[in-house]
Amino acid sequence: MRTARLCLVAALAVGLAADAAAQSHTVTVVRDLDYVPRAEYAGGKDRLDLYIPEGAKNAPVIFSLHGGALSAGDRREERFVGQRFAAAGYVTVVASYRLSPEVSHPAHIEDAAAAFAWVKRNIGQHGGDPDRMLVTGHSAGAYLAMLLSTDPRWLAAHTLSPRDIKGVAPVSGFFWVDKEGVAPDRPTYVWGSDPRVWAESSPARYLRADLPPVLILDTDGDEPWRQRQNADLAAALRAAGHRDVTVHKVPGRTHMSVWTKMNDSPSEETSSHILRFAARVLAAK
């Protein structure tokens, strides 16, 4: 028993040391890159920021979408995301997108797809590998990340597909728009009032065996309906034949702090799980 405990302590120490070592990269920030050059969105919502680890060359890429109920938030509030993942060696993209009530679905996911397509075609000029891209996001950003990875229509508009995503890590998201806590309980200016549109806007409608690997993260401080959606997504993915689904519940956090604390320490739980997942699914071939 004592030997087993010593082994566990040693393993934890190694993991913490690895996480700490991963924070050693100096980060350069390139701001306000226009991913829809043919248009000019109010408030710079057609812009993204890059966080680039020093010396990056064909580095893996993490593409992140902010939360805010599709009606609030901006990339400039998510600097902690870019710094955390770029310091660990990943070229990190933090994108804005248009918000309701100025726009409604599908504008948000159209913007997410346009931003991803811009990164796919341009990230090589900034030290990233366009063939090793992971998509993540928090709350509404997690919804968009999962919809981008499941419903092929949005990337097909850019001659891409979910196969161009090598892993997806939604954090405290929602995946059934037509269920409690989402469209039935929110303003109609986001998804409208037609339940058929709600269902068609739901990532859970498009689950299948050949989706990218999925890491589902939430917290015991999330609302009960949201925790149910996260648990149900894992079960539905497995029922659809998906064989690479990982689930982790971060304890002792709120819906916001499960995301916003990610840069508090090198061993912070949410970001550490995303980085371990990224190291596996974005490993160089």
N, C-alpha and C positions, 0 to 999 in steps of 0.2 A: 504493500500500500504506500509506504514512504517512498519507494523507488518510483512508483507511478506518479506521485505528486511532484517529485523532483523533475521528472521528465516533462510534466505539464508546465511547470514553472520555466524550465529551460526553453520549451517550445514558444511560450508566450514572450520570453525575453528576446528570442531570435526574431519573432514577428515584429515586436516593437522596434528593435534595432533596424530591421529592414525598412519599416515605415519611416523612421527618422532619417535613414540614409537617403530615402527617396525624396527628401525635401531639400536636397543640396543644390538644385539647379537655380541659377540666376534667370530671371524672367524679363523678357522684353514685351511690351504691349504695343500693338498696332491697332489704332482705334478708327471707328467710323468708316469701315469699308462698305461700299454700296453694293448690295447683292441684287438689287433690281434697278440697274442703271437707266432703264427706259422710262422710269417713273420717279416721282419725288413724293414720298409719303410724309405727312405732317409729323413733326417731332422726331424725325430720323428713324422711323420704325422700319425702314428698309436698310438698316445698317447692322453690322456685326463687328465685334472686337475679337482680336486674336491675342492670345497669351502664348508666347513662344519661349521654350527653354533654350538657354544659351547653347549654341553649337548644334541645334536640331538639324538633322538630315534624315529624311525618310522616317521621321518619328511617327509613332501612332497618334491618332487624333481622337479627342473627346469633343463632341458637339452637344452643347447644353442649351436648353430652353427654359426660361423663367416661368414661375407661377404667377397667380394673381387673378384667378377666376375668368381668364380671357378678357378682363376689363381693367386690369391694372398691372404694374410692373414694367421693368425695362432692363436692358442688358447692363446699364451703368450702375444698377443696384446690385449686380452679381459679380463684382470684382473678386470677391472671396473665392468664387468657383474657379475663375481663370487662374488665380494665383495658386490655389491648392493643387490643381491637377498639372499645371505647367511646371511647378516646382518639382513634381514627381516625374517629369520627363515627357509629358504628353503635350503636343500642340493642342491648345484648348480654344474652342470657339464658343463665344457667348453671343447669342443673337437676340435682337428685338423682333417684334412682329406687330402688325396692326391689332388694335383692341376694340372691343365693343364699348359703348353703343355706336361708335363711328362706323364699324363694320360688323357683320354677322358671319356665322359659319356659311361657307367654307373659307373665308378670307384668312383666318388664323392658320389653318393647316396649309393653305396655298403658300403663305409666306414661309412657313417652316420648310416646306419642300423646296422653295426657291433658294432659301439660305443654304440648305444642305447641298443642292446642286451647284451653287457657286463654290462652296468649299470643295466639293468633289473635283471641280475643274480647275481650281486655283491654288489649293493648299500646298501643292508641290513647290510653288514659288516661295513659300514661307517655311519650308523645312518639314512639312508634314507628308505622310504617305496616304494618298487618296484611296488606297485599297485596304487600309486598316482604320476604319472609322466606327466609333461607338457613339450611340445617341443616348443622352440622359436628360432629365428634367425633373422639376418638382411641381407637384399639385397639377394645375392646368398644363404646365410644361411637360409633366409626366404623361398626361393624356395625349398631348400632341406627339410626344416621342413615340408612344405606343401606336397611335393612329398612323404615323408616318411609316412605322415598321410592319404594319399589318395590312392596311388597305392600299393596294398597289396603284390606285388611280393617281395619287398625288405626285409620286415620283415618276410615274409613266409620262406625265406632262413634260418632263425634262429628259426623256429617254433613259431613265434610271428605274430601278426597282428595289424592293426591300432586300434583295440579295446584296446590294451595295452597302448595307448596314451589317456590320459584323457582330454587333451585340447591342442590346437595348436595356437600360437600367432605369425604369420609372420609380420615382420616390414619392410615396404618399399620393398617388394619383387616383383617377377614377376611369372606368373602362366601359361602363354601361351608362350612356347619357340619358336613357329613358327610365332610369331607376331613381329611387329615393335619394335626395341630397343633390341631384344634378338638375337636368332640365325641368322636371316637374316642380321644383322648388326654387327656381332661379328666374331672373327676368327673361322675357321672351326675345329680347334683342340679341341674345347670344346664339341660340339655335332655332329660334322661331317657336311656333306653337303646334306643329304637326308631329304627332308621335312617330310617324313613319320616318320623318327626317331625323328624329332623335335616334331611332334604331340604326339608321344608315350611317350616322355620325359616330357610332360606338366602335372602338377597337375590338371589343369582344365579338362582334359580328364576323370578324375576318380571321379567326384563329385557325391554324392548320399546322401540320407537322413540320413543314419546311421553313418556318420563321427563323429569324436569327436567335441565338441564345438570349435568354431573358433572366435578368436579376430583378426581383421584385422586393422593394424595400418599403416598409412603413414603420409606424411607431405605436406603442400602446397608448400614446396621447392623442392619436388621431380620433376623429369622430367614429362612433360604432359603425355607421353606414359605410364609411370609407374603408375601415378595416375589413368589413365583410367583402367589399368589392375586390380588395387586394387578395384575400384568401380565395375568393371565387375565381379570380383570374388564373391563379396558379392551378386550381383544380380543372378549370375549363381548358387551359393549355395542354395539360397532361391528357385529358379526355380526348383532345383533338390529335393526340399522337406525338406531341412535342416532347422531346427527350432531354432537353437542356434548359430546365427551369430551376432556378435557385431562389429561395425565399428567405428573407431575414427581417425580423422585427427588432428595431432599435429601441431598447427600453429607456424609460424616464425622459422622453422628449415630448415636446408639443408638435402640433402640425407644422409650425414654422421652424422651430429650433432643430428638428431632424435634418433640416437643410442648412440653415444659416450658421450653425456651429461648426461646419465642416473644416474651417480653417483655424479652429481653436488650438489644436495640437496635432503633431504628426501622427498620433495613433487614434484620432477621432473616428468614431465607429462608422458613420454613414460613408464618408469619403474613403476610409480604408477598405470597406467592402467593395465599393465601386472600383477602386484601384486594383484590388486582387482579381476581380472579375475581368477588368480591362487587360491585365497582364496575361490572363489565360486566353481570352478570345481574340486579342490583337497581337499575339505572339508572332514574331517574324517567321515566315515559312522557309 
